[in-house]
């Protein structure tokens, strides 16, 4: 399937996700305000962090190797059964740990022990999160794009229904558990999606671990787990800094602008994940790689730039539409955040090559270095300019990352 066709299907799924997300954000803004938005951001980052550790960031590796061995049934069985063993080995102790330390986690993330039961509920459903990601990754690797898009659409619809009901009924508590419950429901929907596909059978997941593929998955997962862990950790750290220096409302404004960025860039990131990773993984010729990357820039970057410019000039309208009057102060955050978004997508188009070609050492070191730049730069600018400084740090980080990735990828693509 071509990038254009994949992007169209992704756009349909993303449109549904954006529309349901808009409703979700509006409901959350009305019922729990900036403070609740910030607390929700804390918990969502924690969920992402735990989910990434529990799956060892292997989902992209599962996509890669499922795509590579698409015609080899025995190899795929070894890949999937090895992943299951690793997941079970990690999920059980992590779930028990969350139950035992639920009050401590609530205190550290929410500044109160009142929400400890949220962490217990999450612990009980962690396995659903991990297995849902496994099924989605296999669908991607098998190039079942229509199924994948359909699953994403249903997940969005389930998410908004659950969110509206629980936020209306339980306010902040409802917002916190909505994501957990909806993701658990999505797991069972995913099973219905794949049960009749010719490559799906329970026996493909119970063959036991294979040493060769465990090593491959773990080597590949090292890249993903670093990115998946450092991202949420940096956000939690910065949000705690904002809360300590400027209060929960300020943290809510930053969470609001972060939600806007994630929402409008979703069509691009979904296309990259669905099309680019399997596509770049399968290309061996460097000349063809260059052509694929150039095509990506020509197609994707104009779209990103136009969206960013439109959002900037409509920012005040967007704030009132998506949130409410209490979020007006976030207007000043748009300029540098949107510049950072453009630079981010420009760099990601090249950085996917590191993932596709398993450049583990380069990827890990660059992630650690640039997350450190993001955190230290944001704090430095916030001390001088206030909350807007975090968006300045975000833009600077991706400017430096873009320069870095251009230099190293040119060396790789031009090497004999």
C-alpha atoms as a printed R data frame, in Angstrom:
    type eleno elety resid chain resno       x       y      z
1   ATOM     1    CA   UNK     A     1   0.000   0.000  0.000
2   ATOM     2    CA   UNK     A     2   1.383   3.428 -0.968
3   ATOM     3    CA   UNK     A     3   2.094   6.336  1.355
4   ATOM     4    CA   UNK     A     4  -0.803   8.296 -0.152
5   ATOM     5    CA   UNK     A     5  -3.335   5.469  0.313
6   ATOM     6    CA   UNK     A     6  -2.045   4.757  3.789
7   ATOM     7    CA   UNK     A     7  -2.253   8.443  4.670
8   ATOM     8    CA   UNK     A     8  -5.846   8.638  3.398
9   ATOM     9    CA   UNK     A     9  -6.881   5.685  5.542
10  ATOM    10    CA   UNK     A    10  -4.900   7.079  8.460
11  ATOM    11    CA   UNK     A    11  -6.593  10.436  7.896
12  ATOM    12    CA   UNK     A    12 -10.018   8.813  8.202
13  ATOM    13    CA   UNK     A    13  -9.048   7.115 11.462
14  ATOM    14    CA   UNK     A    14  -7.351  10.249 12.692
15  ATOM    15    CA   UNK     A    15 -10.348  12.402 11.839
16  ATOM    16    CA   UNK     A    16 -12.506  10.197 14.019
17  ATOM    17    CA   UNK     A    17  -9.850  10.245 16.736
18  ATOM    18    CA   UNK     A    18  -9.519  14.028 16.515
19  ATOM    19    CA   UNK     A    19 -13.267  14.613 16.652
20  ATOM    20    CA   UNK     A    20 -13.719  12.274 19.600
21  ATOM    21    CA   UNK     A    21 -10.647  13.816 21.184
22  ATOM    22    CA   UNK     A    22 -12.117  17.299 20.813
23  ATOM    23    CA   UNK     A    23 -15.244  16.225 22.614
24  ATOM    24    CA   UNK     A    24 -13.157  14.512 25.277
25  ATOM    25    CA   UNK     A    25 -10.957  17.566 25.845
26  ATOM    26    CA   UNK     A    26 -13.985  19.857 26.023
27  ATOM    27    CA   UNK     A    27 -15.734  17.654 28.577
28  ATOM    28    CA   UNK     A    28 -12.573  17.375 30.661
29  ATOM    29    CA   UNK     A    29 -11.934  21.135 30.470
30  ATOM    30    CA   UNK     A    30 -15.468  21.973 31.574
31  ATOM    31    CA   UNK     A    31 -15.736  19.468 34.395
32  ATOM    32    CA   UNK     A    32 -12.226  19.318 35.846
33  ATOM    33    CA   UNK     A    33 -10.444  22.484 34.577
34  ATOM    34    CA   UNK     A    34  -6.691  23.166 34.178
35  ATOM    35    CA   UNK     A    35  -5.759  21.427 37.427
36  ATOM    36    CA   UNK     A    36  -7.594  18.259 36.447
37  ATOM    37    CA   UNK     A    37  -6.063  18.442 32.972
38  ATOM    38    CA   UNK     A    38  -2.584  18.512 34.522
39  ATOM    39    CA   UNK     A    39  -3.349  15.601 36.860
40  ATOM    40    CA   UNK     A    40  -4.697  13.607 33.930
41  ATOM    41    CA   UNK     A    41  -1.494  14.352 32.023
42  ATOM    42    CA   UNK     A    42   0.560  13.020 34.936
43  ATOM    43    CA   UNK     A    43  -1.359   9.773 35.047
44  ATOM    44    CA   UNK     A    44  -1.363   9.320 31.256
45  ATOM    45    CA   UNK     A    45   2.415   9.733 31.208
46  ATOM    46    CA   UNK     A    46   2.689   7.134 33.965
47  ATOM    47    CA   UNK     A    47   0.441   4.734 32.053
48  ATOM    48    CA   UNK     A    48   2.572   5.188 28.939
49  ATOM    49    CA   UNK     A    49   5.737   4.658 30.946
50  ATOM    50    CA   UNK     A    50   4.526   1.447 32.605
51  ATOM    51    CA   UNK     A    51   3.055   0.097 29.379
52  ATOM    52    CA   UNK     A    52   6.347   0.678 27.582
53  ATOM    53    CA   UNK     A    53   8.371  -1.075 30.284
54  ATOM    54    CA   UNK     A    54   5.904  -3.965 30.484
55  ATOM    55    CA   UNK     A    55   6.156  -4.501 26.716
56  ATOM    56    CA   UNK     A    56   9.879  -3.621 26.694
57  ATOM    57    CA   UNK     A    57   9.149  -1.264 23.802
58  ATOM    58    CA   UNK     A    58   9.020  -4.311 21.513
59  ATOM    59    CA   UNK     A    59   5.935  -3.350 19.510
60  ATOM    60    CA   UNK     A    60   7.908  -1.650 16.749
61  ATOM    61    CA   UNK     A    61  10.228  -4.640 16.648
62  ATOM    62    CA   UNK     A    62   7.220  -6.926 16.289
63  ATOM    63    CA   UNK     A    63   6.034  -4.781 13.373
64  ATOM    64    CA   UNK     A    64   9.484  -4.928 11.768
65  ATOM    65    CA   UNK     A    65  10.053  -8.676 12.057
66  ATOM    66    CA   UNK     A    66   6.455  -9.625 11.275
67  ATOM    67    CA   UNK     A    67   6.805  -7.619  8.057
68  ATOM    68    CA   UNK     A    68  10.193  -9.155  7.275
69  ATOM    69    CA   UNK     A    69   9.006 -12.754  7.842
70  ATOM    70    CA   UNK     A    70   5.514 -12.215  6.539
71  ATOM    71    CA   UNK     A    71   5.600 -15.325  4.341
72  ATOM    72    CA   UNK     A    72   7.358 -17.495  6.930
73  ATOM    73    CA   UNK     A    73   4.705 -18.938  9.236
74  ATOM    74    CA   UNK     A    74   7.159 -20.746 11.517
75  ATOM    75    CA   UNK     A    75   9.310 -17.654 11.987
76  ATOM    76    CA   UNK     A    76   6.275 -15.544 12.866
77  ATOM    77    CA   UNK     A    77   5.178 -18.154 15.389
78  ATOM    78    CA   UNK     A    78   8.566 -17.922 17.076
79  ATOM    79    CA   UNK     A    79   8.408 -14.104 17.087
80  ATOM    80    CA   UNK     A    80   4.931 -13.884 18.591
81  ATOM    81    CA   UNK     A    81   5.309 -16.669 21.151
82  ATOM    82    CA   UNK     A    82   8.639 -15.208 22.284
83  ATOM    83    CA   UNK     A    83   6.956 -11.828 22.767
84  ATOM    84    CA   UNK     A    84   4.179 -13.416 24.846
85  ATOM    85    CA   UNK     A    85   6.699 -15.059 27.181
86  ATOM    86    CA   UNK     A    86   8.596 -11.801 27.686
87  ATOM    87    CA   UNK     A    87   5.384  -9.857 28.330
88  ATOM    88    CA   UNK     A    88   4.123 -12.299 30.944
89  ATOM    89    CA   UNK     A    89   7.512 -12.331 32.649
90  ATOM    90    CA   UNK     A    90   7.329  -8.545 33.073
91  ATOM    91    CA   UNK     A    91   3.632  -7.808 33.567
92  ATOM    92    CA   UNK     A    92   3.034  -9.956 36.659
93  ATOM    93    CA   UNK     A    93   5.708  -8.434 38.947
94  ATOM    94    CA   UNK     A    94   4.968  -4.917 37.689
95  ATOM    95    CA   UNK     A    95   1.259  -5.296 38.416
96  ATOM    96    CA   UNK     A    96   1.986  -6.582 41.915
97  ATOM    97    CA   UNK     A    97   4.407  -3.709 42.487
98  ATOM    98    CA   UNK     A    98   1.792  -1.114 41.504
99  ATOM    99    CA   UNK     A    99  -0.706  -2.662 43.903
100 ATOM   100    CA   UNK     A   100   1.753  -2.661 46.791
101 ATOM   101    CA   UNK     A   101   3.004   0.891 46.175
102 ATOM   102    CA   UNK     A   102  -0.306   2.381 44.994
103 ATOM   103    CA   UNK     A   103  -0.498   5.003 47.766
104 ATOM   104    CA   UNK     A   104   3.115   6.029 47.260
105 ATOM   105    CA   UNK     A   105   2.560   6.420 43.502
106 ATOM   106    CA   UNK     A   106  -0.584   8.476 44.062
107 ATOM   107    CA   UNK     A   107   1.266  10.771 46.458
108 ATOM   108    CA   UNK     A   108   4.242  11.288 44.149
109 ATOM   109    CA   UNK     A   109   2.232  11.864 40.979
110 ATOM   110    CA   UNK     A   110  -0.924  13.550 42.320
111 ATOM   111    CA   UNK     A   111   0.372  15.089 45.563
112 ATOM   112    CA   UNK     A   112  -2.285  13.092 47.448
113 ATOM   113    CA   UNK     A   113  -2.973   9.465 48.373
114 ATOM   114    CA   UNK     A   114  -6.656   9.850 47.450
115 ATOM   115    CA   UNK     A   115  -6.202   8.308 44.009
116 ATOM   116    CA   UNK     A   116  -4.367   5.120 45.043
117 ATOM   117    CA   UNK     A   117  -7.235   2.934 43.783
118 ATOM   118    CA   UNK     A   118  -6.566   4.202 40.236
119 ATOM   119    CA   UNK     A   119  -3.179   2.487 40.288
120 ATOM   120    CA   UNK     A   120  -4.696  -0.756 41.572
121 ATOM   121    CA   UNK     A   121  -7.238  -0.746 38.724
122 ATOM   122    CA   UNK     A   122  -4.457  -0.082 36.229
123 ATOM   123    CA   UNK     A   123  -2.413  -2.964 37.655
124 ATOM   124    CA   UNK     A   124  -5.346  -5.336 37.135
125 ATOM   125    CA   UNK     A   125  -5.723  -4.306 33.483
126 ATOM   126    CA   UNK     A   126  -2.048  -3.978 32.500
127 ATOM   127    CA   UNK     A   127  -2.082  -7.298 30.655
128 ATOM   128    CA   UNK     A   128  -4.885  -6.020 28.399
129 ATOM   129    CA   UNK     A   129  -2.799  -2.950 27.523
130 ATOM   130    CA   UNK     A   130   0.210  -5.044 26.551
131 ATOM   131    CA   UNK     A   131  -1.694  -7.673 24.546
132 ATOM   132    CA   UNK     A   132  -3.705  -4.994 22.754
133 ATOM   133    CA   UNK     A   133  -0.423  -3.433 21.604
134 ATOM   134    CA   UNK     A   134   0.786  -6.860 20.440
135 ATOM   135    CA   UNK     A   135  -2.280  -7.433 18.260
136 ATOM   136    CA   UNK     A   136  -2.050  -3.935 16.787
137 ATOM   137    CA   UNK     A   137   1.624  -4.437 15.961
138 ATOM   138    CA   UNK     A   138   0.924  -7.758 14.247
139 ATOM   139    CA   UNK     A   139  -1.858  -6.178 12.167
140 ATOM   140    CA   UNK     A   140   0.610  -3.489 11.092
141 ATOM   141    CA   UNK     A   141   3.337  -5.975 10.226
142 ATOM   142    CA   UNK     A   142   0.874  -8.125  8.275
143 ATOM   143    CA   UNK     A   143  -0.137  -4.992  6.315
144 ATOM   144    CA   UNK     A   144  -3.765  -5.366  7.402
145 ATOM   145    CA   UNK     A   145  -4.162  -1.603  7.090
146 ATOM   146    CA   UNK     A   146  -7.948  -1.583  6.732
147 ATOM   147    CA   UNK     A   147  -8.328  -3.751  9.821
148 ATOM   148    CA   UNK     A   148  -5.886  -1.555 11.706
149 ATOM   149    CA   UNK     A   149  -7.720   1.621 10.723
150 ATOM   150    CA   UNK     A   150 -11.066   0.071 11.658
151 ATOM   151    CA   UNK     A   151  -9.706  -0.932 15.049
152 ATOM   152    CA   UNK     A   152  -8.370   2.571 15.639
153 ATOM   153    CA   UNK     A   153 -11.748   4.072 14.774
154 ATOM   154    CA   UNK     A   154 -13.607   1.762 17.138
155 ATOM   155    CA   UNK     A   155 -11.049   2.462 19.867
156 ATOM   156    CA   UNK     A   156 -11.703   6.196 19.480
157 ATOM   157    CA   UNK     A   157 -15.468   5.727 19.689
158 ATOM   158    CA   UNK     A   158 -15.199   3.474 22.743
159 ATOM   159    CA   UNK     A   159 -12.834   5.954 24.363
160 ATOM   160    CA   UNK     A   160 -15.132   8.952 23.976
161 ATOM   161    CA   UNK     A   161 -18.219   7.116 25.242
162 ATOM   162    CA   UNK     A   162 -16.378   5.846 28.313
163 ATOM   163    CA   UNK     A   163 -14.756   9.242 28.953
164 ATOM   164    CA   UNK     A   164 -17.989  11.259 28.704
165 ATOM   165    CA   UNK     A   165 -19.886   8.910 31.001
166 ATOM   166    CA   UNK     A   166 -17.170   8.619 33.651
167 ATOM   167    CA   UNK     A   167 -16.105  12.281 33.674
168 ATOM   168    CA   UNK     A   168 -19.716  13.417 33.980
169 ATOM   169    CA   UNK     A   169 -20.328  10.957 36.810
170 ATOM   170    CA   UNK     A   170 -17.031  10.979 38.729
171 ATOM   171    CA   UNK     A   171 -15.170  14.160 37.564
172 ATOM   172    CA   UNK     A   172 -11.351  13.824 37.951
173 ATOM   173    CA   UNK     A   173 -11.561  10.228 39.162
174 ATOM   174    CA   UNK     A   174 -13.647   9.328 36.141
175 ATOM   175    CA   UNK     A   175 -11.193  11.017 33.764
176 ATOM   176    CA   UNK     A   176  -8.334   9.025 35.276
177 ATOM   177    CA   UNK     A   177  -9.962   5.608 34.970
178 ATOM   178    CA   UNK     A   178 -11.575   6.258 31.561
179 ATOM   179    CA   UNK     A   179  -8.402   5.486 29.611
180 ATOM   180    CA   UNK     A   180  -7.800   2.288 31.570
181 ATOM   181    CA   UNK     A   181 -11.294   0.929 31.042
182 ATOM   182    CA   UNK     A   182 -11.551   1.902 27.373
183 ATOM   183    CA   UNK     A   183  -8.179   0.314 26.532
184 ATOM   184    CA   UNK     A   184  -9.266  -2.913 28.211
185 ATOM   185    CA   UNK     A   185 -12.421  -2.953 26.092
186 ATOM   186    CA   UNK     A   186 -10.326  -2.334 22.957
187 ATOM   187    CA   UNK     A   187  -8.325  -5.505 23.653
188 ATOM   188    CA   UNK     A   188 -11.439  -7.661 23.318
189 ATOM   189    CA   UNK     A   189 -12.507  -5.749 20.208
190 ATOM   190    CA   UNK     A   190  -9.053  -6.418 18.727
191 ATOM   191    CA   UNK     A   191  -9.522 -10.154 19.305
192 ATOM   192    CA   UNK     A   192 -12.772 -10.010 17.331
193 ATOM   193    CA   UNK     A   193 -10.958  -8.222 14.495
194 ATOM   194    CA   UNK     A   194  -8.276 -10.881 14.051
195 ATOM   195    CA   UNK     A   195 -10.067 -14.117 14.943
196 ATOM   196    CA   UNK     A   196 -10.998 -14.972 11.327
197 ATOM   197    CA   UNK     A   197  -7.811 -13.841  9.603
198 ATOM   198    CA   UNK     A   198  -5.922 -16.687  7.910
199 ATOM   199    CA   UNK     A   199  -2.653 -16.042  9.729
200 ATOM   200    CA   UNK     A   200  -4.232 -15.874 13.181
201 ATOM   201    CA   UNK     A   201  -4.431 -18.892 15.463
202 ATOM   202    CA   UNK     A   202  -3.886 -19.386 19.167
203 ATOM   203    CA   UNK     A   203  -1.179 -21.950 18.434
204 ATOM   204    CA   UNK     A   204   0.947 -19.163 16.928
205 ATOM   205    CA   UNK     A   205   1.270 -17.600 20.377
206 ATOM   206    CA   UNK     A   206   2.000 -20.624 22.538
207 ATOM   207    CA   UNK     A   207   5.014 -22.180 20.844
208 ATOM   208    CA   UNK     A   208   7.394 -21.107 23.580
209 ATOM   209    CA   UNK     A   209  10.349 -18.708 23.451
210 ATOM   210    CA   UNK     A   210  12.970 -18.807 20.726
211 ATOM   211    CA   UNK     A   211  16.450 -17.618 21.695
212 ATOM   212    CA   UNK     A   212  17.295 -16.140 18.290
213 ATOM   213    CA   UNK     A   213  14.157 -14.016 18.060
214 ATOM   214    CA   UNK     A   214  14.251 -13.018 21.724
215 ATOM   215    CA   UNK     A   215  17.707 -11.553 21.105
216 ATOM   216    CA   UNK     A   216  16.466  -9.788 17.969
217 ATOM   217    CA   UNK     A   217  13.429  -8.355 19.720
218 ATOM   218    CA   UNK     A   218  15.398  -7.268 22.785
219 ATOM   219    CA   UNK     A   219  18.098  -5.637 20.678
220 ATOM   220    CA   UNK     A   220  15.473  -3.794 18.702
221 ATOM   221    CA   UNK     A   221  13.406  -2.950 21.777
222 ATOM   222    CA   UNK     A   222  16.334  -1.172 23.405
223 ATOM   223    CA   UNK     A   223  15.733   1.754 21.056
224 ATOM   224    CA   UNK     A   224  12.003   1.908 21.622
225 ATOM   225    CA   UNK     A   225  12.102   1.467 25.375
226 ATOM   226    CA   UNK     A   226  14.569   4.321 25.771
227 ATOM   227    CA   UNK     A   227  12.318   6.664 23.798
228 ATOM   228    CA   UNK     A   228   9.129   5.366 25.409
229 ATOM   229    CA   UNK     A   229  10.493   5.705 28.949
230 ATOM   230    CA   UNK     A   230  12.440   8.951 28.671
231 ATOM   231    CA   UNK     A   231   9.566  10.802 26.995
232 ATOM   232    CA   UNK     A   232   6.981  10.304 29.776
233 ATOM   233    CA   UNK     A   233   9.634  10.674 32.497
234 ATOM   234    CA   UNK     A   234  10.758  14.035 31.124
235 ATOM   235    CA   UNK     A   235   7.154  15.248 30.951
236 ATOM   236    CA   UNK     A   236   6.399  14.089 34.503
237 ATOM   237    CA   UNK     A   237   9.557  15.803 35.756
238 ATOM   238    CA   UNK     A   238   8.796  19.068 33.944
239 ATOM   239    CA   UNK     A   239   5.156  19.022 35.022
240 ATOM   240    CA   UNK     A   240   6.233  18.564 38.656
241 ATOM   241    CA   UNK     A   241   8.610  21.508 38.200
242 ATOM   242    CA   UNK     A   242   5.805  23.678 36.824
243 ATOM   243    CA   UNK     A   243   3.468  22.664 39.667
244 ATOM   244    CA   UNK     A   244   6.128  23.495 42.263
245 ATOM   245    CA   UNK     A   245   7.048  26.857 40.706
246 ATOM   246    CA   UNK     A   246   3.791  28.068 39.114
247 ATOM   247    CA   UNK     A   247   0.949  25.807 40.316
248 ATOM   248    CA   UNK     A   248  -1.354  23.136 38.893
249 ATOM   249    CA   UNK     A   249  -3.196  25.548 36.589
250 ATOM   250    CA   UNK     A   250   0.024  26.468 34.758
251 ATOM   251    CA   UNK     A   251   0.761  22.762 34.347
252 ATOM   252    CA   UNK     A   252  -2.745  22.398 32.924
253 ATOM   253    CA   UNK     A   253  -2.065  25.113 30.311
254 ATOM   254    CA   UNK     A   254   1.044  23.258 29.162
255 ATOM   255    CA   UNK     A   255  -0.891  19.977 29.098
256 ATOM   256    CA   UNK     A   256  -3.499  21.714 26.952
257 ATOM   257    CA   UNK     A   257  -1.007  22.890 24.310
258 ATOM   258    CA   UNK     A   258   0.633  19.455 24.368
259 ATOM   259    CA   UNK     A   259  -2.767  17.851 23.671
260 ATOM   260    CA   UNK     A   260  -3.319  20.186 20.723
261 ATOM   261    CA   UNK     A   261   0.082  19.298 19.245
262 ATOM   262    CA   UNK     A   262  -0.479  15.572 19.639
263 ATOM   263    CA   UNK     A   263  -3.963  15.817 18.148
264 ATOM   264    CA   UNK     A   264  -3.210  17.664 14.916
265 ATOM   265    CA   UNK     A   265   0.049  15.777 14.291
266 ATOM   266    CA   UNK     A   266  -1.699  12.455 14.769
267 ATOM   267    CA   UNK     A   267  -2.454  12.012 11.060
268 ATOM   268    CA   UNK     A   268   1.267  12.332 10.318
269 ATOM   269    CA   UNK     A   269   2.556  10.118 13.118
270 ATOM   270    CA   UNK     A   270   0.004   7.412 12.306
271 ATOM   271    CA   UNK     A   271   1.109   7.441  8.661
272 ATOM   272    CA   UNK     A   272   4.745   7.173  9.707
273 ATOM   273    CA   UNK     A   273   4.035   4.272 12.033
274 ATOM   274    CA   UNK     A   274   1.778   2.383  9.643
275 ATOM   275    CA   UNK     A   275   3.634   3.032  6.367
276 ATOM   276    CA   UNK     A   276   7.176   4.234  7.004
277 ATOM   277    CA   UNK     A   277   8.560   1.710  9.456
278 ATOM   278    CA   UNK     A   278   7.581  -1.411  7.477
279 ATOM   279    CA   UNK     A   279   8.480   0.322  4.202
280 ATOM   280    CA   UNK     A   280  11.931   1.531  5.262
281 ATOM   281    CA   UNK     A   281  12.630  -1.802  6.964
282 ATOM   282    CA   UNK     A   282  12.077  -3.615  3.701
283 ATOM   283    CA   UNK     A   283  14.236  -1.355  1.480
284 ATOM   284    CA   UNK     A   284  17.830  -2.512  1.097
285 ATOM   285    CA   UNK     A   285  19.058  -0.180 -1.673
286 ATOM   286    CA   UNK     A   286  20.228   3.216 -0.377
287 ATOM   287    CA   UNK     A   287  19.238   5.022 -3.554
288 ATOM   288    CA   UNK     A   288  15.681   3.800 -3.104
289 ATOM   289    CA   UNK     A   289  15.833   4.820  0.563
290 ATOM   290    CA   UNK     A   290  16.769   8.367 -0.448
291 ATOM   291    CA   UNK     A   291  13.849   8.518 -2.879
292 ATOM   292    CA   UNK     A   292  11.421   7.272 -0.220
293 ATOM   293    CA   UNK     A   293  12.628   9.855  2.303
294 ATOM   294    CA   UNK     A   294  12.455  12.712 -0.229
295 ATOM   295    CA   UNK     A   295   8.932  11.616 -1.162
296 ATOM   296    CA   UNK     A   296   8.009  11.709  2.507
297 ATOM   297    CA   UNK     A   297   9.308  15.264  2.894
298 ATOM   298    CA   UNK     A   298   7.467  16.458 -0.219
299 ATOM   299    CA   UNK     A   299   4.199  14.942  0.924
300 ATOM   300    CA   UNK     A   300   4.268  15.446  4.684
301 ATOM   301    CA   UNK     A   301   6.101  18.695  5.489
302 ATOM   302    CA   UNK     A   302   3.814  21.057  3.513
303 ATOM   303    CA   UNK     A   303   0.836  19.550  5.337
304 ATOM   304    CA   UNK     A   304   2.481  20.039  8.743
305 ATOM   305    CA   UNK     A   305   3.480  23.638  7.983
306 ATOM   306    CA   UNK     A   306   0.018  24.617  6.719
307 ATOM   307    CA   UNK     A   307  -1.663  23.055  9.765
308 ATOM   308    CA   UNK     A   308   0.726  24.767 12.174
309 ATOM   309    CA   UNK     A   309   0.219  28.201 10.585
310 ATOM   310    CA   UNK     A   310  -3.555  27.759 10.601
311 ATOM   311    CA   UNK     A   311  -3.585  26.739 14.253
312 ATOM   312    CA   UNK     A   312  -1.436  29.724 15.240
313 ATOM   313    CA   UNK     A   313  -3.756  32.303 13.688
314 ATOM   314    CA   UNK     A   314  -6.846  30.535 15.047
315 ATOM   315    CA   UNK     A   315  -5.357  29.890 18.491
316 ATOM   316    CA   UNK     A   316  -7.769  32.056 20.499
317 ATOM   317    CA   UNK     A   317 -10.762  30.499 18.767
318 ATOM   318    CA   UNK     A   318  -9.299  27.016 19.310
319 ATOM   319    CA   UNK     A   319  -8.787  27.622 23.026
320 ATOM   320    CA   UNK     A   320 -12.439  28.604 23.515
321 ATOM   321    CA   UNK     A   321 -13.671  25.815 21.225
322 ATOM   322    CA   UNK     A   322 -11.627  23.004 22.742
323 ATOM   323    CA   UNK     A   323 -11.345  24.183 26.330
324 ATOM   324    CA   UNK     A   324 -12.982  27.202 27.983
325 ATOM   325    CA   UNK     A   325 -12.178  30.715 29.180
326 ATOM   326    CA   UNK     A   326 -10.095  29.368 32.060
327 ATOM   327    CA   UNK     A   327  -7.464  28.229 29.518
328 ATOM   328    CA   UNK     A   328  -6.943  31.681 27.921
329 ATOM   329    CA   UNK     A   329  -3.405  32.079 29.365
330 ATOM   330    CA   UNK     A   330  -2.163  29.199 27.188
331 ATOM   331    CA   UNK     A   331  -2.423  31.458 24.102
332 ATOM   332    CA   UNK     A   332   1.166  32.631 24.585
333 ATOM   333    CA   UNK     A   333   2.455  29.045 24.334
334 ATOM   334    CA   UNK     A   334   1.461  28.460 20.703
335 ATOM   335    CA   UNK     A   335   4.268  30.209 18.776
336 ATOM   336    CA   UNK     A   336   7.300  28.230 19.952
337 ATOM   337    CA   UNK     A   337   5.286  25.026 20.407
338 ATOM   338    CA   UNK     A   338   4.207  25.055 16.754
339 ATOM   339    CA   UNK     A   339   7.734  25.839 15.558
340 ATOM   340    CA   UNK     A   340   8.898  22.881 17.619
341 ATOM   341    CA   UNK     A   341   6.199  20.698 16.043
342 ATOM   342    CA   UNK     A   342   7.433  21.520 12.524
343 ATOM   343    CA   UNK     A   343  11.046  20.811 13.467
344 ATOM   344    CA   UNK     A   344   9.970  17.631 15.242
345 ATOM   345    CA   UNK     A   345   8.250  16.175 12.172
346 ATOM   346    CA   UNK     A   346  11.144  17.201  9.908
347 ATOM   347    CA   UNK     A   347  13.560  15.307 12.159
348 ATOM   348    CA   UNK     A   348  11.282  12.296 12.674
349 ATOM   349    CA   UNK     A   349  11.150  11.607  8.932
350 ATOM   350    CA   UNK     A   350  14.880  10.907  9.117
351 ATOM   351    CA   UNK     A   351  15.024   9.382 12.580
352 ATOM   352    CA   UNK     A   352  12.665   6.593 11.489
353 ATOM   353    CA   UNK     A   353  15.574   5.355  9.412
354 ATOM   354    CA   UNK     A   354  17.531   4.706 12.614
355 ATOM   355    CA   UNK     A   355  14.662   2.585 13.880
356 ATOM   356    CA   UNK     A   356  14.079   0.766 10.599
357 ATOM   357    CA   UNK     A   357  17.762  -0.136 10.253
358 ATOM   358    CA   UNK     A   358  18.199  -0.951 13.964
359 ATOM   359    CA   UNK     A   359  20.945   1.632 14.614
360 ATOM   360    CA   UNK     A   360  20.652   0.894 18.306
361 ATOM   361    CA   UNK     A   361  23.680   2.676 19.757
362 ATOM   362    CA   UNK     A   362  23.150   5.882 17.785
363 ATOM   363    CA   UNK     A   363  19.446   5.969 18.575
364 ATOM   364    CA   UNK     A   364  19.833   5.340 22.315
365 ATOM   365    CA   UNK     A   365  22.620   7.877 22.805
366 ATOM   366    CA   UNK     A   366  20.803  10.538 20.787
367 ATOM   367    CA   UNK     A   367  17.561   9.998 22.723
368 ATOM   368    CA   UNK     A   368  19.294  10.348 26.080
369 ATOM   369    CA   UNK     A   369  21.228  13.424 24.987
370 ATOM   370    CA   UNK     A   370  18.282  15.295 23.468
371 ATOM   371    CA   UNK     A   371  15.853  14.496 26.280
372 ATOM   372    CA   UNK     A   372  18.467  16.020 28.597
373 ATOM   373    CA   UNK     A   373  18.616  19.066 26.305
374 ATOM   374    CA   UNK     A   374  14.817  19.358 26.381
375 ATOM   375    CA   UNK     A   375  14.597  19.188 30.175
376 ATOM   376    CA   UNK     A   376  17.554  21.441 30.994
377 ATOM   377    CA   UNK     A   377  16.714  23.901 28.209
378 ATOM   378    CA   UNK     A   378  13.074  24.134 29.296
379 ATOM   379    CA   UNK     A   379  13.982  24.775 32.939
380 ATOM   380    CA   UNK     A   380  16.593  27.347 31.910
381 ATOM   381    CA   UNK     A   381  14.101  29.266 29.774
382 ATOM   382    CA   UNK     A   382  11.287  28.961 32.337
383 ATOM   383    CA   UNK     A   383  13.484  30.590 34.967
384 ATOM   384    CA   UNK     A   384  13.898  33.589 32.669
385 ATOM   385    CA   UNK     A   385  10.608  33.749 30.742
386 ATOM   386    CA   UNK     A   386   8.047  31.831 32.783
387 ATOM   387    CA   UNK     A   387   5.801  29.096 31.402
388 ATOM   388    CA   UNK     A   388   6.488  30.038 27.761
389 ATOM   389    CA   UNK     A   389  10.054  28.890 28.392
390 ATOM   390    CA   UNK     A   390   9.055  25.238 28.214
391 ATOM   391    CA   UNK     A   391   7.887  25.700 24.611
392 ATOM   392    CA   UNK     A   392  11.115  27.556 23.828
393 ATOM   393    CA   UNK     A   393  13.067  24.592 25.193
394 ATOM   394    CA   UNK     A   394  10.924  22.244 23.081
395 ATOM   395    CA   UNK     A   395  11.633  24.188 19.867
396 ATOM   396    CA   UNK     A   396  15.363  24.506 20.572
397 ATOM   397    CA   UNK     A   397  15.643  20.792 21.310
398 ATOM   398    CA   UNK     A   398  14.160  19.774 17.960
399 ATOM   399    CA   UNK     A   399  16.183  22.355 16.064
400 ATOM   400    CA   UNK     A   400  19.369  20.796 17.429
401 ATOM   401    CA   UNK     A   401  18.013  17.280 16.867
402 ATOM   402    CA   UNK     A   402  17.204  18.067 13.228
403 ATOM   403    CA   UNK     A   403  20.743  19.300 12.612
404 ATOM   404    CA   UNK     A   404  22.132  16.181 14.285
405 ATOM   405    CA   UNK     A   405  19.958  13.735 12.376
406 ATOM   406    CA   UNK     A   406  20.679  15.389  9.013
407 ATOM   407    CA   UNK     A   407  24.443  15.068  9.566
408 ATOM   408    CA   UNK     A   408  24.373  11.405 10.601
409 ATOM   409    CA   UNK     A   409  21.782  10.218  8.091
410 ATOM   410    CA   UNK     A   410  23.637  11.886  5.194
411 ATOM   411    CA   UNK     A   411  26.733   9.942  6.229
412 ATOM   412    CA   UNK     A   412  24.757   6.703  6.327
413 ATOM   413    CA   UNK     A   413  22.961   7.212  3.007
414 ATOM   414    CA   UNK     A   414  26.123   8.322  1.188
415 ATOM   415    CA   UNK     A   415  28.322   5.532  2.547
416 ATOM   416    CA   UNK     A   416  29.263   2.768  0.138
